[in-house]
Amino acid sequence: MPVAAAAPLISSVQKLVLYETRARYFLVGSNPAETKYRVLKIDRTEPKDLVIIDDKHVYTQQEVRELLGRLDLGNRTKMGQKGSSGLSRAVSAFGIVGFVRFLEGYYIVLITKRRKMADIGGHAIYKIEDTNMIYIPNDSVRVSHPDEARYLRIFQNVDLSSNFYFSYSYDLSHSLQYNLTVLRMPLETLKTETTQTRQESFDIFEDEGLSTQGGSGVFGICSKPYEKYVWNAKLLEAVRSAVHRDWLLYIIHGFCGQSKLLIYGRPIYVTLIARRSSKFAGTRFLKRGANCEGDVANEVETEQILYDASVMSFSAGSYSSYVQVRGSLTYYHLQFVFVSVDQADPYAHVAALHFDQMLQRFGSPIIILNLVKEREKRKHERILSEELVAAVTYLNQFLPPEHAIIYIPWDMAKYTKSKLCNVLDRLNVIAESVVKKTGFFVNRPDSYCSILRPDEKWNELGGCVVPTGRLQTGVLRTNCVDCLDRTNTAQFMVGKCALAYQLYSLGLIDKPNLQFDTDAVRLFEELYEDHGDTLSLQYGGSQLVHRVKTYRKIAPWTQHSKDIMQTLSRYYSNAFSDADRQDSINLFLGVFKPAEGKPHLWELPTDFYLHHKNTLSLSQTRQSYTYWWTTGVLKHLPLPFDEVTCAENRRKLTVKKFHKYEEEIDIHNEFFRPYELSSFDETFCLAMTNSTRDFMPKNVGIDPSPFTVRKPDETGKSVLGNKNNREETVLQRKTAASAPPPPSEEAVSSSSEDDSGTDKEDEGAVSQRSTPVKVTDTGDNTKITENVVQSTKDVYGVNLSDIPSEDDLAIYARFVQLGQSQHKQDKGSQQFCSKRPLDKVINLIPISSFSQDNIYEVQPPRADRKSIEIFHAHIQAGRGNMQPLGRDDFLMYREYIRNRYM
């Protein structure tokens, strides 16, 4: 079945301006080129209701100017009065986070600053840097409430400038495998879906760009987001059905970092995206275990994406990804001083709901890596393991053996204390077995070299092999008690193993194996350190306590004091600030909705009833204790049900047809933006972390390969290097980019939680860096202005003299003279050759119209028939086809023997 030409839909609302009158707000949105506009009208006369009108018309720039002019003229207090404008510009923005109401009227939350953090196939991923919260109703109709200000403060405690991400064209709530699988849907399916979309919701403006020439064109596809990882779903709920989809901007919470791996000049982008679940979300000591719907606390989906940045297109480029999950254990439990299981669940009802979600999203097998302690003098963490084993054993009774849940217990803390055991070696063995079972995603078939010389480990790789590449089937679910330190190290080791397979599948290394202390692994380790620090700050209130270097037992002695401080910081945060943070999360996610006549959020003794809905009302339908999976999931295993082409999944797609160069699908136009003035100093790909610049040693004669093992003193940058090296590296990077000097901070942190003031994007400015690092001033307050461009002495070992000597100039002049006279022929000889071409001499016929060019058409010498026969006989002999010997051959051989031996 032919595959359709498809591309992701690009939102045409990327720049917003809010205009204000006494009775209305007018939100004008445009594409980056400012050629297409949409307008939202928001009523300000309703004190508590949200009235939004979207005419869904696409305006030109001239039409918008005329519209705003008429609004300005019509809203002036006196006709013809120029002093007081009837329409004023309130704020500029880059997107709408959502609308929220407490006890008075609605607020609108706008993104006012953004920063580019990553690029996937030309699709930019932005981090929210600043927001603006605007009250909609006019002051004349506002009904004040004494508790409104307190709710507003609680809501704003969720810092939207801290690790919230969005994209105008790439669905961050889904994995790369899902997004590219949707683009490879069969042609007939997309044609049917396009027809149904136009019939169900007819809009004359939806047909703009639709090709009418014999069905040619490109399908634009937009999928429904996976709401589990969308954090502003409740904030957009009031307007989702009333406005065009381009106004809806879905944000995720977690981590996003990207670095460039240069392999002899070939740019390979390594991206790490972590999606934190918005279900049962909260802080460390207040959210543990699972709720009644199967959602677990601290659930994060981590995806590592690898692609060749030299080819940007999703259809022509090489892309690979691997997904793994962390999350709390799947039953009711709490921990304050000691672990306790609150409710008995003999039929593993909660675990069944949780693993059913995973089967739908990831397929089979589901592999559980349990890192909690197994042997304790007093049962503490072991209680959790016993409950998990019982739940998995019960659920596996009803699954087919080939799709059973795999349980791997391993006491990581015990191995860490042992001097004879190497923790990372054991984790590497586990990682190899896990990746072989799940496989990974790559959008291209196996390379020809891997088919000719297949690796032993490559032949044992699992997953699903399809004509277009490989699919990951199943997922690794890692957990410890908090899912922070031990879990991050285990995920790094699994990710490192998967990274080797990804590089091998793209033809970048000859064996799927990576070693420590190489530039590639150092770069990947730094990404995972930032990833772990960020997730730990969000859930536990501090950075990681134990890092990869801690388990490798090569951490410097100063790291122990830092670990103690991080432990104290974590417990202080849990004791004094977690309750306020939990209230803010509950209010932001819509778990608690303020209402008149009901207790306020701060009056509730616990939020248990908010997250466990079965405590307030009994469910009318009860899930089967034996057939605990969703109908249809088992039939498609090991493939994930969400990626199967079926009627239920097709209803989640929006499909339109465009001309090939329409802005809504033209990623080249979106990425390069030819209508804007670009500066190389502000280009994102030049400012991001680079393996050659930031990790490769600067010594002469060093192998530039990022897969060469370096000595500790050879590395250009250490993941936990000293402060001065990191400061110098970042300052050199800023100097090279001609950026303003970074502000001083109080401490250097490897976490990406911090926000650098120099990298903020205001009014469309381009970002500077993908993985931010704080910088402090040096002791003598001097700025390092050394250029990152190395001298010829550093690179080649010699200095080039300023003025060549006379002898060198004479030699060079003679060389040029010889080059000019090379292959020159006089006209007489050319005419002679043209009249009587020599059979056994190469003919040089000038083919250029310019006499000074020495470009010739070369005719090889002609071979006679006998020579050709001898050559063919030689080729046949090499293939093992010997020709029979004739009489002359026997006579010649006899003469040879007589002369040699007689």
N, C-alpha and C positions, 0 to 999 in steps of 0.2 A: 504494500500500500504506500503510495507516495507521501512524503512528508512536506507539509506546507512551509512556505517562507514566512516566518513569524518573528516578531520583535516585541520587547516590552513597551507598554504605553508610557510615554513621558508626560508628566503633568504639565499643563499649560499655565498653571498658576504658581509662579515661583517668586514673584515680586508683588508686594501688597502695599497699598496706601489707604489709610483710613481717613475719610473726610467726615466732618461733623457739622450738623445743623442742630437747631433746638429740638426738632422733632424726629430726626433720622440720623443714623450712621450709614454712610455709603462706603463699602469696602470694595476697592477697585483692585483686581488682580490681573497680572499680565505675565506673558512668557518672558524669558530673558532678553529676547530681541525686541520686546515691546512692540510687536506687530499684531498681537491678538490679546483682547481684553475681555474680562468678565466682570460683572457688577453684582454685588449683594446689597440689598436694602434691609436695614435692621431698624425696627420701630423702637423709639425711645419713650413713647407715651404710655406703654403698658408697665405698671409698677412691678409685676411679678411674673408675667408671661413672656415667653420668647417668641417674637414674630419676625420671621426672616422670609424674604421674598427673593427668589433667584429666577430671573426670566430665562436663564440658560441660553442667552443670545451671545454670540461672539462679536465683539465690537472691534472696529479698527481704531487706530490712534486718533484720527480726525473725529470720528464719531464720539469717542470718549471726551475729547476736549469740548465738543459742542454740548454734550450732555452736562458736564460739570459747569460749563458757562451758564447754561440755562438754570441749573440748580442754584448757582451763586446769585444770579439775577433775581430769581423768584423768591429767595429766602432773605433778601435784605429788608430791613425794617421799613424803609421808605423807598419807593420806586425811584431809580436813577441816582440814589445816594451811593457815592463811591467810598466814603470814609469807613463805614462798617460793612465788612464782607458778610454775606449770608452763608458762605461755605468756607470752612477753615480746615486746614490739613492738620490732623491730630498726631499721627505716627506712621512711620514706615516699618514694614515687617517682611519676613520671608516665609511665613506660614501661620496657620491657625492650630494651636494646641487643642482648643476646645472651648466649651461654654459650661459654666458652673453656677449653681445657685445654692445659697445657704438658707437664710431666713428672710432676706429682702429680695431684690431683683437679681437678674443674671449678670455675670461678668464674662468678658471675652478675654482669652489668654492668647497673646500673639508672640511669635518668635522674632525678636528684634536684632539678635546677633547670632551668627553661626560660624563654624570653622570646619573646613574640610579635613576629614580624618582618614579616608581611604578611597580607593578607586577600584571598582571591579568591572572590568571590561568597558571602561568609559563611563560607567554609572557612578556618580559621586555619592559618598556617604558623609553626612554632615553631623557635627555635634552641636547641640544647643549651647550657646554661650550666655545668652541673656534673654529674658522674657519681659513682657509688659502686661499687666492685668488691669483692664479698663472696665469700669462700671457702666452698664448700658443705659438704664433709665435716667431720664432727666431729673434734675434736682427738684423741679416743681411737682413731680408725681412720686417722689421717693418716700416710702414709708419706713421710717427708721426703726431699728430693733436694737436693744442694748447689747445683745450677744453676737451681733454680726461681726464686729471688729475682732472678737476672739476667734471665731471660726476662720476669718480671713488670715489671721496670723498662723493658725494651725495648718491651713492649706499651703501657705507659702513656706512652711518649714520643709516641704519637699523641694529640694534645690534642683530646679530644672536645668541649671547650668552644670550639673554634676552627672556626667555619663548618661545623658539621654541622646539618642541618635535618630536620624530620619534620612530618607532619600526620596527624591522626586520620581525616580524611575525604577528603582530596584526594591523588591519586596523583602525587607529585612526580617519579617516575621517567619519566613520560610527559608529552607536551606537552598544552597546553590543547586543541588540535585533536583529538588522540586521545581525550581524556577526554570531550569534548562529542560527538564522533562516536559513541562507544559508547552514550551516553545517547539518541541518536536512532535506535537500531536499530529495524527493523520490529517491529510488535506480534507477529506470528506467530512470529518468531524467538525473542523473549523467552519466549513461552508454551512453546515447545518446549524451550528451555534450562531453564526452571524445572522442567518435568516430569522431564527427564533428571537434573537435580541431585538431586531428591528421590528418584528411583529408585536412583541410583548410591550415594549416601551418605545413607541414611535416618537421621534424627535427630528424635526427637519434639519437641525444643526448637527445631528449625529452622523449624517451622511456626507459631511464635508470631506473631500479628499477621496471619496469612494471611487475606485476605478471602474470605468465602463467599457474598457477596451478588451473584450475577450476574456475577462476574468483575471487579467494580470494585476499584479500589485502585491502588497505585503500585509499580512494580518497583524494587527496590533492586539496584544493580549494583556489583560489586567486581571489578576486573581484576587479572590477574597482573602484578606489577611487572616492569619492564624491568631485568633483573639487571645489565646493563652499568653502570648508574649507581647501583646499590644497594651501599653500602659495608659493610653488616653481613649480607650474604647468607650468608657462611660461618659467622658467629656464630649464626645462627638455623637452620642446616642440621640440627642434631641434634634440634630439637624441632618442626620445621615440620609434620611429619605426625602428631605426637602431641597437639597442643593446638589449641584453637579459633582461628580466624583473627584474632579480636579481640586476642589476646595478641601477635600478630606486628606489630611496628612497624618499617617500613623507613625508613632514613635515607639522605640523600644528602649529598655533600660538594661545596662550591663557594662560591656566593654567593647571597644573597637580599636584595633591597632594594626598598622601595616608597615612593613619594612621591605627594602629592595635588596634582593640577593643577586649580585652581579657575577655571572659565570663567564669569564673571559669576555666581558662587555655585553653579554646577553642579559637583559633585565628580567628577572623572575620576581614577581611580587608575592610575598608571604603575608597573608591577612589572617587575623584572629578576631572572630566575632563571638561575643557571649551574650545570649538572650536570657534575661532573668524573667521567670514566670510572674505574672501579675495575680495569679491565683494563690491564695493562702500565703501572701507575701508579708514579710515582717522582719523583726530583729531577732538576734540570737536566742536569748532566753525566753522570749515571748512567743516565738513560733518554732515549734518542733513537731516532728512527726507528720501526720496527714490529717485532712479534714474528711467529712463524710462523703465528699464527691471524688475522692481519689487524688486530690491535689496535695503535693507535699511541700514542706517548707524549704526555702533556699534551693529551689530547683532552677538550675541553669543549664542551658544547652550551649555547648561550645563547639564552634565550627572553624576549622582551619582550611583556608582556601589558598591554592597555589595556581598561578597562571603565568603564561609567557606574555609580558607586557608589550612585546614588539608587535603583536597582532591583537587588536582590540575587540574585534567582532566576536559575539557569542557563537555565531555559526561557523566561523573560520578559525577561531583561536583555540588554544589548548588550555583547558580548565580542569582542575581536580579539587576535590574537597573530602574532608573526613569529619564526622560528627560524633561527639560523645556527650554524655549527660552526667551531671551530679545532682544529688538531692537527698533530703532526709529520708529516714526509713518509713515504710508504708504502713504505719499503724499509729494509734493514739498513744503519745507518750510526752512527758514533760521532763525537764531537768533544771533543778535549782542547785542543790548540792549533790543529790544522788538521782540516778535515773529511775523513773517509775512509769509503768504502763498503766494508763488510766482506765481503759475499757477493754473488755475481752472481745475478741473477734474470731470465734472458732472457725467460721467459714471463710475467713480472709476476704470479707466483702470489700473493704477499703483497698487492699492490695489488688484485688481483681479489677476494680475500676481504674486503678493507676496503670497496671500493666496492659489493660485493654487500650488505653490511650496510646501507650508506647507501641503496641502492635499496629495500630492504625497509622501512626506517623512514621515508624522506622521499619516495620516488618520484623522478621525473625532471623537469627536468634537474638533474644534479649539476654545479655550477659551481665550478671551482678558481681562486682568486685567489692567485697565487704572488708574494710580495713580496720574494724574496731578490735579491741583487745579480746583475746579468747581465754586467757588464763589470768585470773585475778584472785587474790586472797579473799576479797569480799566482792560478791557479784555487783558489777557496776555497768560497764559497757557490755558485758557478756549477756545481760538480759535482752539487749536489743538483738543480738545475733540469734539467740534461741527463738525469739518471736519471728524473725525473718525466715529462718530455716523452716519453721512450721508452716508459714504462709506459702512459701515457694513449693514445698513438698505437697501441700494440699492442691494448689492450682495445677501442678504438673500432672496430676492424676487424669485430668480431662483433656489435656492437649496431646496431639500426636507426638510421638517420641522425637521425630525430626525437628519439631518446632518447640520443644520444651525449653523452659527458662533455665539457663546455666548459672549455677551459683558457685563462686570462687571465694572462699574465706581465706584471709591472710592477715595474721597479726603483725602489722608493720611496726608497731612500737616495740615489740619484743625483738625483732630483727635489728632494729636501730641500736638497741642497748648492747647487742652481742658484738664482740670484737672480731669474731671469726666469720661473721656473715656480712655480705655486701648487699645492702638494700636495693641498690639500683640494678645490680646483676639479676637479682630475683625478679624485680619489676620488669626488666627487659625480656625475660623468658615469658612472663605473663602477657606482656604487650605483643610479642610475636604470635602467641596462640590466639589472642583476641583479634588482631588484625587479619589473621588467616581465616578466621571464622566469618567476620563481618564483611571483609573486603573494603573497598573505598570507591568513590565516584571519580570517573574520568570520562570526558566527552569525546574521546578519540579512540579508535581501535589500537590494539597492541602494535608497537612499531615493528618494522621488518627485522631489525637487528635482534630484538628480543625473541622473535619467532625462530630466527636462524640459530641463535645461541641463547636458549632459554635458561634462566636461573632456576636452581632447584626450588628455592622458596617461592618463586613466581608461579610455578606450576601447582603449588599447594594452596594458592590464594583462593579465598572464598568469594562471596558476593554473587552477583548475577552478571554474566557476560552477555551483552547485547551487540547487535551489529554496529552501533554507534559508539561503543566503549564498554564501560563497566559501571555497575550500580552497587552502592552500599546497601546491603540488606541486614537489618539488625543494628544493634547499638550496644555500646558498653555503658553501664550505669555504675558509677563509682560513688562510694559513700564511706565516711567515717562518722564520728559523732557530730561534729560541726560542719563537715564537708568543706574544710578550709585548707589547712596546712598539708596533711597527709594526702588529701584528695588532689590538691593541685600538683604535688610532685608525681603522683601516680598518673594523672592525666598528661603531664609533660612527657613522661616516658612513653606512654601509648602514642601521643602525638608525634614524638620523635621517630618512633618506629613507622608510623603511617607516613610521615614526611619522606622517609627514605623510599618507600614504595611509590609515592607520588612523583618524586624526582626521577625514579627509574622508569615509570610509565610515560613520562614526557621525554625520555631519551637523554636525560642530562647526566646520569651516572651509569656506570656499567654494572653495578651490583646494588641491590636494595639494602644498603647498610650504611649507617652514618656513625661516626665516632665522636666522642667528646673532644673538646679543645680544638675543634675546627671552627672556622668563621661562620659556617652555616648553622651549626648547633649553638654557638654563642648568640647569634642573632635570634634564633628561635627561642633560646632560653630566656633572653631578655624580654621578649614578647610575653612569654608565660609568667615571668616574674611580675610584670606590670598587670597582666590579667589577674593573677592571684591576689596581688595587693588591692586592686580595685574591688574585686568581689568580696574580699575580706573586710574592707572598710564599709561596704554597703550592708553587710549582714552582721559582722562582729564588732565593728567600731574601731578596728585597728588594722595595720598591715599584717602581712604574713609573719609568723614567728619563726617557723622552720622552712627554709628554702631548699632549693636543689643542692646548693653548695653545702648546706648543713648535712644532708644525707650522704653527700659524697665525702664528707669529713675533710673538706679542704677550705672551709670558711675561716677567715682570719679571726684572731682571738678577740678583736674588738666587736665582732658580731654577737658574742654572747651577752654583752651588756645591752646591745640594741634589742636582742630577743627579750630580755627582762623588761625593758621599757615598753615594748609592744604588748607584752602580757599584762602589765599593769594598766596600760591604756585601754586594752580590751575589757578588762574587768571593770574599770571605772566607767566606761561607756555603757556597759551592760547594766550597771547598778543605778546610774543617775540620768542617763539620757535616752535609754531604749524605750521607755514608756511614752515619752513625748513623740519620738520618731514613729512609734507604732500608731499613735493616734493620727498623725499626719498622713501616713500611708493609707490607713483605713478611710480617711476622708477623701484623699486624692483619687483612690481607686473606686470610689462609690460604694464601698462595703457598708459605710454608715452614711445615711442621708438625713440631715437635720429636718425636723418638722415641728410645727407648733403642737403643743400638748404632749410631746414625748420627751423623755429624759435627754439631756445634752450628752455629748460625747464624753466630756470630762466627768460626768456623773456616773458613768457605767462602772461597776466594780470589775468587770472583765469583758473582753470582746469575744469570748468563746461562742456565744449565741449568734454573733454576726457571721462567723466563719463556718459554723455547723448548722445548716438550715434545717436538718432533720430534728433539731431540738425544739423548733417552733411549730412545725407542722409535719404530719406523717405523709410519706410519699404514697401516692395511689398505686404506683407500679413497683413491684419488687423484682430485682434482678435474680435470675436463676443461680442457684448455688453450684451447678455443674457446668452449664453452658454460659460461662461468665463473660464471653467475648461478644462483641457487636456482630450482628448478622452480616455475613459477606466478608468479614475479615479473614477468616480461616481459609476460605476458598482461594484467595490470592496469595497466601504466604508462599515463599518468603518475601515477596514484594510487599511494600507498604500499601495499605488500602488507599491512602490519600493520593497516591501517584498513579493509580490504575485508571484507565480511560473507561468511565462508566457514567450513567446519567446523573447520579448524585454528585459526582465531582465536576461534571460539565456545568452544572447549575452555579458553581462557585466562580465561573469565569465570565469576563466581559470581553467580547471579541468584536473588533471592527476591522474594516478593510481600508487601506490607504494606498496612495501612490508611493512609489519607492522613496521619494525624497521629501515626504511630508515631515514637518517638524515634530509631530507626535511620536514618530518612530525613528527619526534620524539621529542615531547616537553620535555620529561623527560631528554633526552640527552642535549637539548638546555639549560634547566634550571640548572641542576646539574653540567654539564660539567666535567665528570669524568677524562678527559684528562688534566685538569688544577689543579694546587695546590691551594686549597681553604683555607682561614683563617677565623675562626669564628669571629675574631675581625673586619673583613671587610665585613661580611655578611650583606646584605641590610636589611633583615627582623629583625635583632637584633638592627640596628641603627635607624630604623624608629620610629616615635612617637608612644608611647605605653600608653594605657589608665591606666594600672596598675602602671607603673613606673612614668608617668608624670602627672596623674590627681588624682589617688586614694590617700586619706590621708595615712600618714605613722604611724598613731597612732595604739596602740594595741586595738584589739577588734572591729575594724571597719568592717562593712559588706563589703566583697570584690566585691559584685555585682555592675556592672557599671550602674545599673538602680535604685540605691538607692539615694534618694535626700540627698545632703550634705548641711551642714551649710556653710556659707561663710568662717568661720575660719577653717573648716575641709578640705577644698579642698587642694590637693597637688599642684595644679598649676592653676592660673587664666588666662583666655583668654587675659585680659588686665591687668595682674598682674604687680607688680612693677618690676623694672629693676633687682634688686638683686636676686629675686626668679628665674626669667627666666635665668639669667646668671649662677646661681648655678646649675640649672637643666641641662642646656646644657653642662656645664663644667663637671658635673658628668657623663653625657652620653659619652663625649669624653674620660674621664678617664677610664670608663668601657670598652670602645672599644680599648684602648691602641693607640689612634690616637694622632697625634701631636697637640699641643695646637692651638686653632684658633687665627687668627690675630685680632688685635683690630680694631674696626670700630668706626665711629663717633657717631652713634646713634643706638638705638634698634628699630627695626621695625617689625611689625607683617606681613608685606608684603612678599610674596615669590619672589619679583622682584630682591632682592639682590642675590649676588653670593658669596658663601663662598669658599675661596681659598683652604681650607683643604679638600673639598669634590670633587674637580675636578679629573676627571679620565684621566690619561695620559697613553697611550700605553696599553690600556686594563685593567687598574686598576679598582677595584670595588668601587662603591660609598659608601658614609657614611650615607646619610640622604635623606629622601623623601621630607620633607617640611623644607627648610633651614630657619634658624633664625640667625640674626647677633648677635654678642657677643661683649661686651666691657670689658675692663679691670676694675677690682675693684679699689677702691680708693687707697688702699695701695699697689697696683700692686703685690699682692700675688696670687698664683694659688691655687685653691681649689682642693685638691687631695683626698677628701673623697670618699670612695668606695660606689657604689650603693647597694652592698650586705649588707643586714641588719643583725645585730647580733641577737642571740637567745633571748636576753633580750628584744629587740624591738618587736620581733615577738610573743614570747610565754610568756613574762613577767617574766622569770626566767633565771638565768645563769647556765650553765652546769659546774660542778666542773671539774678540770683538772684530778684528780686521784680519782677513787671511793674508798670509805672506805672498810676496811676488812669485815665488816658485809655485805655490799652490794655485795662484791665479793663472799662471802659464800652463800648468797641467790641466786645469779645468777648461781653459780656452782650447787646448789641443783636443780634449775629449769632446767638446761641443763641435769642433770642426770635423772630427771623424764621424760624429753622429749625423751631421748635415750631409756629408758626402756619401754616406752609406747607401747602398743599393741604387745609386744614381747611374744612369746609362745615357750615352749620347744618342741623338736621334738616328744617326747612321746605324748604330748597332741595333736599335729598336726596330728600324725598318728591315734590317737584314734578318732579324729573328722572326719578324712577322711574315716575311716571304718564305724563308726556309727554316721552319722550326726544327730544332734538334730534338730527336726522340729521347736521348738520354741525358739531357740537360734541363734543369728546372727553368721554366719560362717565367719572367717577372713582368707582368703587364700592368702599367699604371692605371688605376681606376679612379683617381681623384682628379677633379677639374683644376686644382691648384698645383702649379709646377713645384712648389716648395714641399709639398706633402710627399713623404715616402711610403705611400700605402699602395700595395700591389696585389693583384690577383695572382695566386700561386697555382700552377698546374703541376701535379706530381709527375715524375718520369714514368713513361709507359713501359710495361713489362711484356716480354714476348710470351708466346703460348707455352713454350717449354718451361719457362720459369714459373708461370702460374700453376702448371701441373705439378712441378716439384713442390711448390708451397702448399698446395692442397694435399699432396701425399704426406707432407710433414705434419699438417694439422690432423689428418686421419690417424697417423701413427701415434700422435699424442693422445688420441681418444681410444687407442687400442685396436683400431681397424687396420691391420697390416695388409698391404697389397701383395699379391703373388709375385714371386721373383721370375723374371724372364731369362732367356738364353744369354743375353748380354750381361745380365747381373751375375749369373753363375760364372761366366768367363772372367769377369772383372774380379770376383771374389777369389777364384782359383789363382789368378795372376798375383793377387795380394798375398796369399798364403805362401806361394812359391818364393816370392821375393823376400818375405819376412822370416820364414823359418827354414828354408832349404838352401 
